[in-house]
Amino acid sequence: MYHWGYFHPFGLIFLLIIVGFFITNMILWRRRGGMCYHNQSDALSILESRLVRGEITAEEFNELKKTLKGKNK
């Protein structure tokens, strides 16, 4: 009977699967821009789409836009 020592051939396959999974997740994470934080331009585009759909009024839009830009102090 052949002795593999401390390394089983399926261990290499399992290691390659884990490394491939890790690399794939890192690539997808980088393409999506990292964490799920929205920057100011994303928030402004969401705000504009809410105005277009009629969820908020123009006055609310202007007030929220000032808040986003930090001018409402």
Biopython code that builds the backbone (N, CA, C, O; Angstrom):
import numpy as np
from Bio.PDB.StructureBuilder import StructureBuilder

atoms = [
    (1, "MET", "N", (0.840, -1.173, 0.000)),
    (1, "MET", "CA", (0.000, 0.000, 0.000)),
    (1, "MET", "C", (0.888, 1.240, 0.000)),
    (1, "MET", "O", (1.857, 1.334, 0.754)),
    (2, "TYR", "N", (0.531, 2.188, -0.867)),
    (2, "TYR", "CA", (1.342, 3.395, -1.004)),
    (2, "TYR", "C", (1.020, 4.367, 0.116)),
    (2, "TYR", "O", (-0.145, 4.558, 0.463)),
    (3, "HIS", "N", (2.042, 4.976, 0.678)),
    (3, "HIS", "CA", (1.869, 5.911, 1.791)),
    (3, "HIS", "C", (2.068, 7.342, 1.294)),
    (3, "HIS", "O", (3.119, 7.669, 0.742)),
    (4, "TRP", "N", (1.052, 8.201, 1.493)),
    (4, "TRP", "CA", (1.106, 9.582, 1.040)),
    (4, "TRP", "C", (1.779, 10.506, 2.052)),
    (4, "TRP", "O", (2.045, 11.665, 1.733)),
    (5, "GLY", "N", (2.048, 10.046, 3.205)),
    (5, "GLY", "CA", (2.653, 10.899, 4.217)),
    (5, "GLY", "C", (1.608, 11.816, 4.819)),
    (5, "GLY", "O", (0.490, 11.391, 5.112)),
    (6, "TYR", "N", (1.968, 13.052, 5.001)),
    (6, "TYR", "CA", (1.053, 14.004, 5.618)),
    (6, "TYR", "C", (0.179, 14.742, 4.608)),
    (6, "TYR", "O", (-0.650, 15.564, 4.996)),
    (7, "PHE", "N", (0.350, 14.465, 3.341)),
    (7, "PHE", "CA", (-0.371, 15.190, 2.312)),
    (7, "PHE", "C", (-1.176, 14.226, 1.469)),
    (7, "PHE", "O", (-0.620, 13.348, 0.809)),
    (8, "HIS", "N", (-2.485, 14.392, 1.492)),
    (8, "HIS", "CA", (-3.374, 13.558, 0.702)),
    (8, "HIS", "C", (-3.647, 14.282, -0.613)),
    (8, "HIS", "O", (-3.747, 15.509, -0.614)),
    (9, "PRO", "N", (-3.771, 13.562, -1.743)),
    (9, "PRO", "CA", (-3.969, 14.248, -3.024)),
    (9, "PRO", "C", (-5.258, 15.071, -3.079)),
    (9, "PRO", "O", (-5.314, 16.070, -3.796)),
    (10, "PHE", "N", (-6.282, 14.674, -2.343)),
    (10, "PHE", "CA", (-7.509, 15.464, -2.330)),
    (10, "PHE", "C", (-7.325, 16.760, -1.542)),
    (10, "PHE", "O", (-8.102, 17.700, -1.708)),
    (11, "GLY", "N", (-6.324, 16.814, -0.705)),
    (11, "GLY", "CA", (-6.019, 18.044, 0.019)),
    (11, "GLY", "C", (-5.608, 19.149, -0.935)),
    (11, "GLY", "O", (-5.957, 20.310, -0.721)),
    (12, "LEU", "N", (-4.869, 18.809, -1.989)),
    (12, "LEU", "CA", (-4.460, 19.791, -2.987)),
    (12, "LEU", "C", (-5.667, 20.324, -3.744)),
    (12, "LEU", "O", (-5.770, 21.526, -3.991)),
    (13, "ILE", "N", (-6.572, 19.438, -4.109)),
    (13, "ILE", "CA", (-7.786, 19.862, -4.811)),
    (13, "ILE", "C", (-8.609, 20.782, -3.912)),
    (13, "ILE", "O", (-9.097, 21.818, -4.363)),
    (14, "PHE", "N", (-8.762, 20.408, -2.654)),
    (14, "PHE", "CA", (-9.513, 21.224, -1.704)),
    (14, "PHE", "C", (-8.846, 22.590, -1.523)),
    (14, "PHE", "O", (-9.532, 23.610, -1.466)),
    (15, "LEU", "N", (-7.525, 22.616, -1.434)),
    (15, "LEU", "CA", (-6.786, 23.868, -1.295)),
    (15, "LEU", "C", (-6.983, 24.753, -2.515)),
    (15, "LEU", "O", (-7.177, 25.960, -2.373)),
    (16, "LEU", "N", (-6.938, 24.179, -3.709)),
    (16, "LEU", "CA", (-7.141, 24.962, -4.929)),
    (16, "LEU", "C", (-8.564, 25.517, -5.008)),
    (16, "LEU", "O", (-8.764, 26.635, -5.482)),
    (17, "ILE", "N", (-9.532, 24.763, -4.559)),
    (17, "ILE", "CA", (-10.919, 25.243, -4.541)),
    (17, "ILE", "C", (-11.060, 26.415, -3.582)),
    (17, "ILE", "O", (-11.696, 27.414, -3.918)),
    (18, "ILE", "N", (-10.481, 26.309, -2.401)),
    (18, "ILE", "CA", (-10.555, 27.383, -1.410)),
    (18, "ILE", "C", (-9.852, 28.635, -1.921)),
    (18, "ILE", "O", (-10.386, 29.736, -1.788)),
    (19, "VAL", "N", (-8.666, 28.487, -2.504)),
    (19, "VAL", "CA", (-7.928, 29.634, -3.035)),
    (19, "VAL", "C", (-8.692, 30.265, -4.196)),
    (19, "VAL", "O", (-8.755, 31.491, -4.290)),
    (20, "GLY", "N", (-9.269, 29.461, -5.076)),
    (20, "GLY", "CA", (-10.063, 29.977, -6.184)),
    (20, "GLY", "C", (-11.286, 30.725, -5.704)),
    (20, "GLY", "O", (-11.636, 31.768, -6.255)),
    (21, "PHE", "N", (-11.933, 30.204, -4.689)),
    (21, "PHE", "CA", (-13.089, 30.878, -4.101)),
    (21, "PHE", "C", (-12.691, 32.230, -3.521)),
    (21, "PHE", "O", (-13.394, 33.223, -3.711)),
    (22, "PHE", "N", (-11.564, 32.267, -2.815)),
    (22, "PHE", "CA", (-11.078, 33.503, -2.218)),
    (22, "PHE", "C", (-10.742, 34.543, -3.290)),
    (22, "PHE", "O", (-11.119, 35.707, -3.162)),
    (23, "ILE", "N", (-10.048, 34.137, -4.324)),
    (23, "ILE", "CA", (-9.663, 35.061, -5.401)),
    (23, "ILE", "C", (-10.906, 35.573, -6.127)),
    (23, "ILE", "O", (-10.990, 36.762, -6.435)),
    (24, "THR", "N", (-11.864, 34.700, -6.401)),
    (24, "THR", "CA", (-13.100, 35.110, -7.071)),
    (24, "THR", "C", (-13.856, 36.133, -6.240)),
    (24, "THR", "O", (-14.343, 37.128, -6.777)),
    (25, "ASN", "N", (-13.960, 35.903, -4.942)),
    (25, "ASN", "CA", (-14.655, 36.854, -4.080)),
    (25, "ASN", "C", (-13.930, 38.186, -4.013)),
    (25, "ASN", "O", (-14.580, 39.230, -3.976)),
    (26, "MET", "N", (-12.612, 38.181, -3.995)),
    (26, "MET", "CA", (-11.856, 39.435, -3.965)),
    (26, "MET", "C", (-12.063, 40.220, -5.262)),
    (26, "MET", "O", (-12.198, 41.443, -5.222)),
    (27, "ILE", "N", (-12.090, 39.546, -6.393)),
    (27, "ILE", "CA", (-12.312, 40.223, -7.677)),
    (27, "ILE", "C", (-13.708, 40.832, -7.723)),
    (27, "ILE", "O", (-13.868, 41.983, -8.130)),
    (28, "LEU", "N", (-14.710, 40.077, -7.313)),
    (28, "LEU", "CA", (-16.081, 40.590, -7.315)),
    (28, "LEU", "C", (-16.236, 41.742, -6.337)),
    (28, "LEU", "O", (-16.948, 42.704, -6.625)),
    (29, "TRP", "N", (-15.580, 41.660, -5.185)),
    (29, "TRP", "CA", (-15.651, 42.718, -4.188)),
    (29, "TRP", "C", (-15.043, 44.006, -4.731)),
    (29, "TRP", "O", (-15.582, 45.091, -4.512)),
    (30, "ARG", "N", (-13.921, 43.887, -5.439)),
    (30, "ARG", "CA", (-13.268, 45.071, -6.002)),
    (30, "ARG", "C", (-14.096, 45.687, -7.129)),
    (30, "ARG", "O", (-14.140, 46.909, -7.264)),
    (31, "ARG", "N", (-14.751, 44.854, -7.936)),
    (31, "ARG", "CA", (-15.566, 45.378, -9.033)),
    (31, "ARG", "C", (-16.767, 46.149, -8.528)),
    (31, "ARG", "O", (-17.199, 47.116, -9.155)),
    (32, "ARG", "N", (-17.312, 45.722, -7.388)),
    (32, "ARG", "CA", (-18.465, 46.413, -6.821)),
    (32, "ARG", "C", (-18.068, 47.642, -6.021)),
    (32, "ARG", "O", (-18.933, 48.311, -5.455)),
    (33, "GLY", "N", (-16.804, 47.947, -5.962)),
    (33, "GLY", "CA", (-16.360, 49.146, -5.269)),
    (33, "GLY", "C", (-16.121, 48.948, -3.790)),
    (33, "GLY", "O", (-16.201, 49.909, -3.025)),
    (34, "GLY", "N", (-15.839, 47.771, -3.378)),
    (34, "GLY", "CA", (-15.520, 47.553, -1.970)),
    (34, "GLY", "C", (-16.753, 47.365, -1.132)),
    (34, "GLY", "O", (-17.661, 46.611, -1.479)),
    (35, "MET", "N", (-16.766, 48.067, -0.021)),
    (35, "MET", "CA", (-17.857, 47.932, 0.925)),
    (35, "MET", "C", (-19.134, 48.541, 0.351)),
    (35, "MET", "O", (-19.112, 49.145, -0.722)),
    (36, "CYS", "N", (-20.210, 48.385, 1.046)),
    (36, "CYS", "CA", (-21.517, 48.834, 0.570)),
    (36, "CYS", "C", (-21.828, 50.268, 0.965)),
    (36, "CYS", "O", (-22.984, 50.607, 1.222)),
    (37, "TYR", "N", (-20.826, 51.096, 1.014)),
    (37, "TYR", "CA", (-21.049, 52.491, 1.353)),
    (37, "TYR", "C", (-21.344, 53.269, 0.085)),
    (37, "TYR", "O", (-20.702, 53.067, -0.945)),
    (38, "HIS", "N", (-22.319, 54.157, 0.169)),
    (38, "HIS", "CA", (-22.657, 55.007, -0.966)),
    (38, "HIS", "C", (-21.969, 56.344, -0.774)),
    (38, "HIS", "O", (-21.960, 56.893, 0.328)),
    (39, "ASN", "N", (-21.405, 56.858, -1.827)),
    (39, "ASN", "CA", (-20.810, 58.179, -1.718)),
    (39, "ASN", "C", (-21.871, 59.239, -1.999)),
    (39, "ASN", "O", (-23.031, 58.915, -2.250)),
    (40, "GLN", "N", (-21.472, 60.487, -1.956)),
    (40, "GLN", "CA", (-22.425, 61.586, -2.066)),
    (40, "GLN", "C", (-23.127, 61.597, -3.421)),
    (40, "GLN", "O", (-24.322, 61.885, -3.491)),
    (41, "SER", "N", (-22.408, 61.290, -4.493)),
    (41, "SER", "CA", (-23.045, 61.317, -5.808)),
    (41, "SER", "C", (-24.102, 60.215, -5.937)),
    (41, "SER", "O", (-25.122, 60.409, -6.598)),
    (42, "ASP", "N", (-23.862, 59.066, -5.309)),
    (42, "ASP", "CA", (-24.873, 58.007, -5.314)),
    (42, "ASP", "C", (-26.121, 58.460, -4.560)),
    (42, "ASP", "O", (-27.245, 58.231, -5.006)),
    (43, "ALA", "N", (-25.911, 59.102, -3.416)),
    (43, "ALA", "CA", (-27.047, 59.568, -2.629)),
    (43, "ALA", "C", (-27.826, 60.635, -3.390)),
    (43, "ALA", "O", (-29.056, 60.672, -3.343)),
    (44, "LEU", "N", (-27.105, 61.495, -4.084)),
    (44, "LEU", "CA", (-27.781, 62.542, -4.854)),
    (44, "LEU", "C", (-28.579, 61.947, -6.013)),
    (44, "LEU", "O", (-29.677, 62.417, -6.311)),
    (45, "SER", "N", (-28.043, 60.924, -6.666)),
    (45, "SER", "CA", (-28.788, 60.299, -7.762)),
    (45, "SER", "C", (-30.032, 59.574, -7.239)),
    (45, "SER", "O", (-31.065, 59.555, -7.908)),
    (46, "ILE", "N", (-29.937, 58.984, -6.057)),
    (46, "ILE", "CA", (-31.113, 58.355, -5.445)),
    (46, "ILE", "C", (-32.151, 59.416, -5.116)),
    (46, "ILE", "O", (-33.348, 59.224, -5.327)),
    (47, "LEU", "N", (-31.667, 60.542, -4.593)),
    (47, "LEU", "CA", (-32.567, 61.641, -4.260)),
    (47, "LEU", "C", (-33.264, 62.180, -5.505)),
    (47, "LEU", "O", (-34.462, 62.461, -5.475)),
    (48, "GLU", "N", (-32.516, 62.326, -6.600)),
    (48, "GLU", "CA", (-33.109, 62.800, -7.857)),
    (48, "GLU", "C", (-34.155, 61.816, -8.388)),
    (48, "GLU", "O", (-35.198, 62.228, -8.895)),
    (49, "SER", "N", (-33.874, 60.532, -8.272)),
    (49, "SER", "CA", (-34.849, 59.550, -8.760)),
    (49, "SER", "C", (-36.116, 59.564, -7.903)),
    (49, "SER", "O", (-37.213, 59.341, -8.415)),
    (50, "ARG", "N", (-35.969, 59.825, -6.606)),
    (50, "ARG", "CA", (-37.153, 59.940, -5.754)),
    (50, "ARG", "C", (-37.982, 61.154, -6.138)),
    (50, "ARG", "O", (-39.212, 61.100, -6.095)),
    (51, "LEU", "N", (-37.328, 62.249, -6.512)),
    (51, "LEU", "CA", (-38.042, 63.437, -6.956)),
    (51, "LEU", "C", (-38.801, 63.159, -8.253)),
    (51, "LEU", "O", (-39.952, 63.568, -8.402)),
    (52, "VAL", "N", (-38.162, 62.473, -9.178)),
    (52, "VAL", "CA", (-38.790, 62.158, -10.465)),
    (52, "VAL", "C", (-40.003, 61.249, -10.263)),
    (52, "VAL", "O", (-41.022, 61.415, -10.933)),
    (53, "ARG", "N", (-39.896, 60.306, -9.358)),
    (53, "ARG", "CA", (-41.018, 59.396, -9.103)),
    (53, "ARG", "C", (-42.136, 60.046, -8.302)),
    (53, "ARG", "O", (-43.220, 59.477, -8.174)),
    (54, "GLY", "N", (-41.880, 61.240, -7.759)),
    (54, "GLY", "CA", (-42.910, 61.946, -7.001)),
    (54, "GLY", "C", (-42.981, 61.548, -5.546)),
    (54, "GLY", "O", (-43.966, 61.859, -4.876)),
    (55, "GLU", "N", (-41.966, 60.868, -5.033)),
    (55, "GLU", "CA", (-41.963, 60.462, -3.630)),
    (55, "GLU", "C", (-41.690, 61.648, -2.703)),
    (55, "GLU", "O", (-42.125, 61.651, -1.551)),
    (56, "ILE", "N", (-40.965, 62.662, -3.207)),
    (56, "ILE", "CA", (-40.673, 63.851, -2.416)),
    (56, "ILE", "C", (-40.988, 65.085, -3.262)),
    (56, "ILE", "O", (-41.034, 65.020, -4.490)),
    (57, "THR", "N", (-41.200, 66.197, -2.586)),
    (57, "THR", "CA", (-41.477, 67.451, -3.298)),
    (57, "THR", "C", (-40.160, 68.150, -3.630)),
    (57, "THR", "O", (-39.089, 67.737, -3.186)),
    (58, "ALA", "N", (-40.267, 69.225, -4.428)),
    (58, "ALA", "CA", (-39.075, 69.985, -4.808)),
    (58, "ALA", "C", (-38.451, 70.656, -3.589)),
    (58, "ALA", "O", (-37.228, 70.765, -3.501)),
    (59, "GLU", "N", (-39.280, 71.106, -2.651)),
    (59, "GLU", "CA", (-38.751, 71.731, -1.441)),
    (59, "GLU", "C", (-37.982, 70.717, -0.601)),
    (59, "GLU", "O", (-36.901, 71.014, -0.093)),
    (60, "GLU", "N", (-38.547, 69.517, -0.457)),
    (60, "GLU", "CA", (-37.846, 68.461, 0.282)),
    (60, "GLU", "C", (-36.547, 68.084, -0.418)),
    (60, "GLU", "O", (-35.531, 67.832, 0.229)),
    (61, "PHE", "N", (-36.591, 68.049, -1.752)),
    (61, "PHE", "CA", (-35.395, 67.726, -2.525)),
    (61, "PHE", "C", (-34.289, 68.743, -2.256)),
    (61, "PHE", "O", (-33.143, 68.375, -1.995)),
    (62, "ASN", "N", (-34.649, 70.040, -2.324)),
    (62, "ASN", "CA", (-33.640, 71.081, -2.103)),
    (62, "ASN", "C", (-33.080, 71.045, -0.684)),
    (62, "ASN", "O", (-31.885, 71.250, -0.473)),
    (63, "GLU", "N", (-33.946, 70.784, 0.275)),
    (63, "GLU", "CA", (-33.491, 70.708, 1.670)),
    (63, "GLU", "C", (-32.549, 69.516, 1.875)),
    (63, "GLU", "O", (-31.504, 69.647, 2.512)),
    (64, "LEU", "N", (-32.922, 68.369, 1.337)),
    (64, "LEU", "CA", (-32.079, 67.188, 1.474)),
    (64, "LEU", "C", (-30.770, 67.336, 0.691)),
    (64, "LEU", "O", (-29.726, 66.841, 1.116)),
    (65, "LYS", "N", (-30.834, 68.013, -0.441)),
    (65, "LYS", "CA", (-29.629, 68.244, -1.236)),
    (65, "LYS", "C", (-28.650, 69.135, -0.473)),
    (65, "LYS", "O", (-27.443, 68.893, -0.481)),
    (66, "LYS", "N", (-29.182, 70.169, 0.185)),
    (66, "LYS", "CA", (-28.327, 71.026, 1.006)),
    (66, "LYS", "C", (-27.715, 70.240, 2.154)),
    (66, "LYS", "O", (-26.550, 70.436, 2.499)),
    (67, "THR", "N", (-28.500, 69.352, 2.742)),
    (67, "THR", "CA", (-28.001, 68.532, 3.836)),
    (67, "THR", "C", (-26.869, 67.622, 3.357)),
    (67, "THR", "O", (-25.865, 67.449, 4.047)),
    (68, "LEU", "N", (-27.043, 67.048, 2.175)),
    (68, "LEU", "CA", (-26.000, 66.178, 1.632)),
    (68, "LEU", "C", (-24.709, 66.946, 1.354)),
    (68, "LEU", "O", (-23.614, 66.434, 1.587)),
    (69, "LYS", "N", (-24.838, 68.148, 0.867)),
    (69, "LYS", "CA", (-23.659, 68.928, 0.535)),
    (69, "LYS", "C", (-23.053, 69.623, 1.747)),
    (69, "LYS", "O", (-21.980, 70.217, 1.641)),
    (70, "GLY", "N", (-23.720, 69.560, 2.896)),
    (70, "GLY", "CA", (-23.183, 70.128, 4.123)),
    (70, "GLY", "C", (-23.383, 71.623, 4.246)),
    (70, "GLY", "O", (-22.691, 72.265, 5.036)),
    (71, "LYS", "N", (-24.300, 72.197, 3.496)),
    (71, "LYS", "CA", (-24.537, 73.637, 3.546)),
    (71, "LYS", "C", (-25.667, 74.000, 4.495)),
    (71, "LYS", "O", (-25.963, 75.180, 4.681)),
    (72, "ASN", "N", (-26.289, 73.023, 5.086)),
    (72, "ASN", "CA", (-27.430, 73.273, 5.972)),
    (72, "ASN", "C", (-26.954, 73.251, 7.422)),
    (72, "ASN", "O", (-27.318, 72.358, 8.188)),
    (73, "LYS", "N", (-26.135, 74.243, 7.795)),
    (73, "LYS", "CA", (-25.589, 74.277, 9.154)),
    (73, "LYS", "C", (-26.142, 75.445, 9.915)),
    (73, "LYS", "O", (-25.798, 75.641, 11.081)),
]
sb = StructureBuilder()
sb.init_structure("model")
sb.init_model(0)
sb.init_chain("A")
sb.init_seg("    ")
for serial, (resi, resn, name, xyz) in enumerate(atoms, 1):
    if name == "N":
        sb.init_residue(resn, " ", resi, " ")
    sb.init_atom(name, np.array(xyz, "f"), 0.0, 1.0, " ", f" {name:<3s}", serial, name[0])
structure = sb.get_structure()
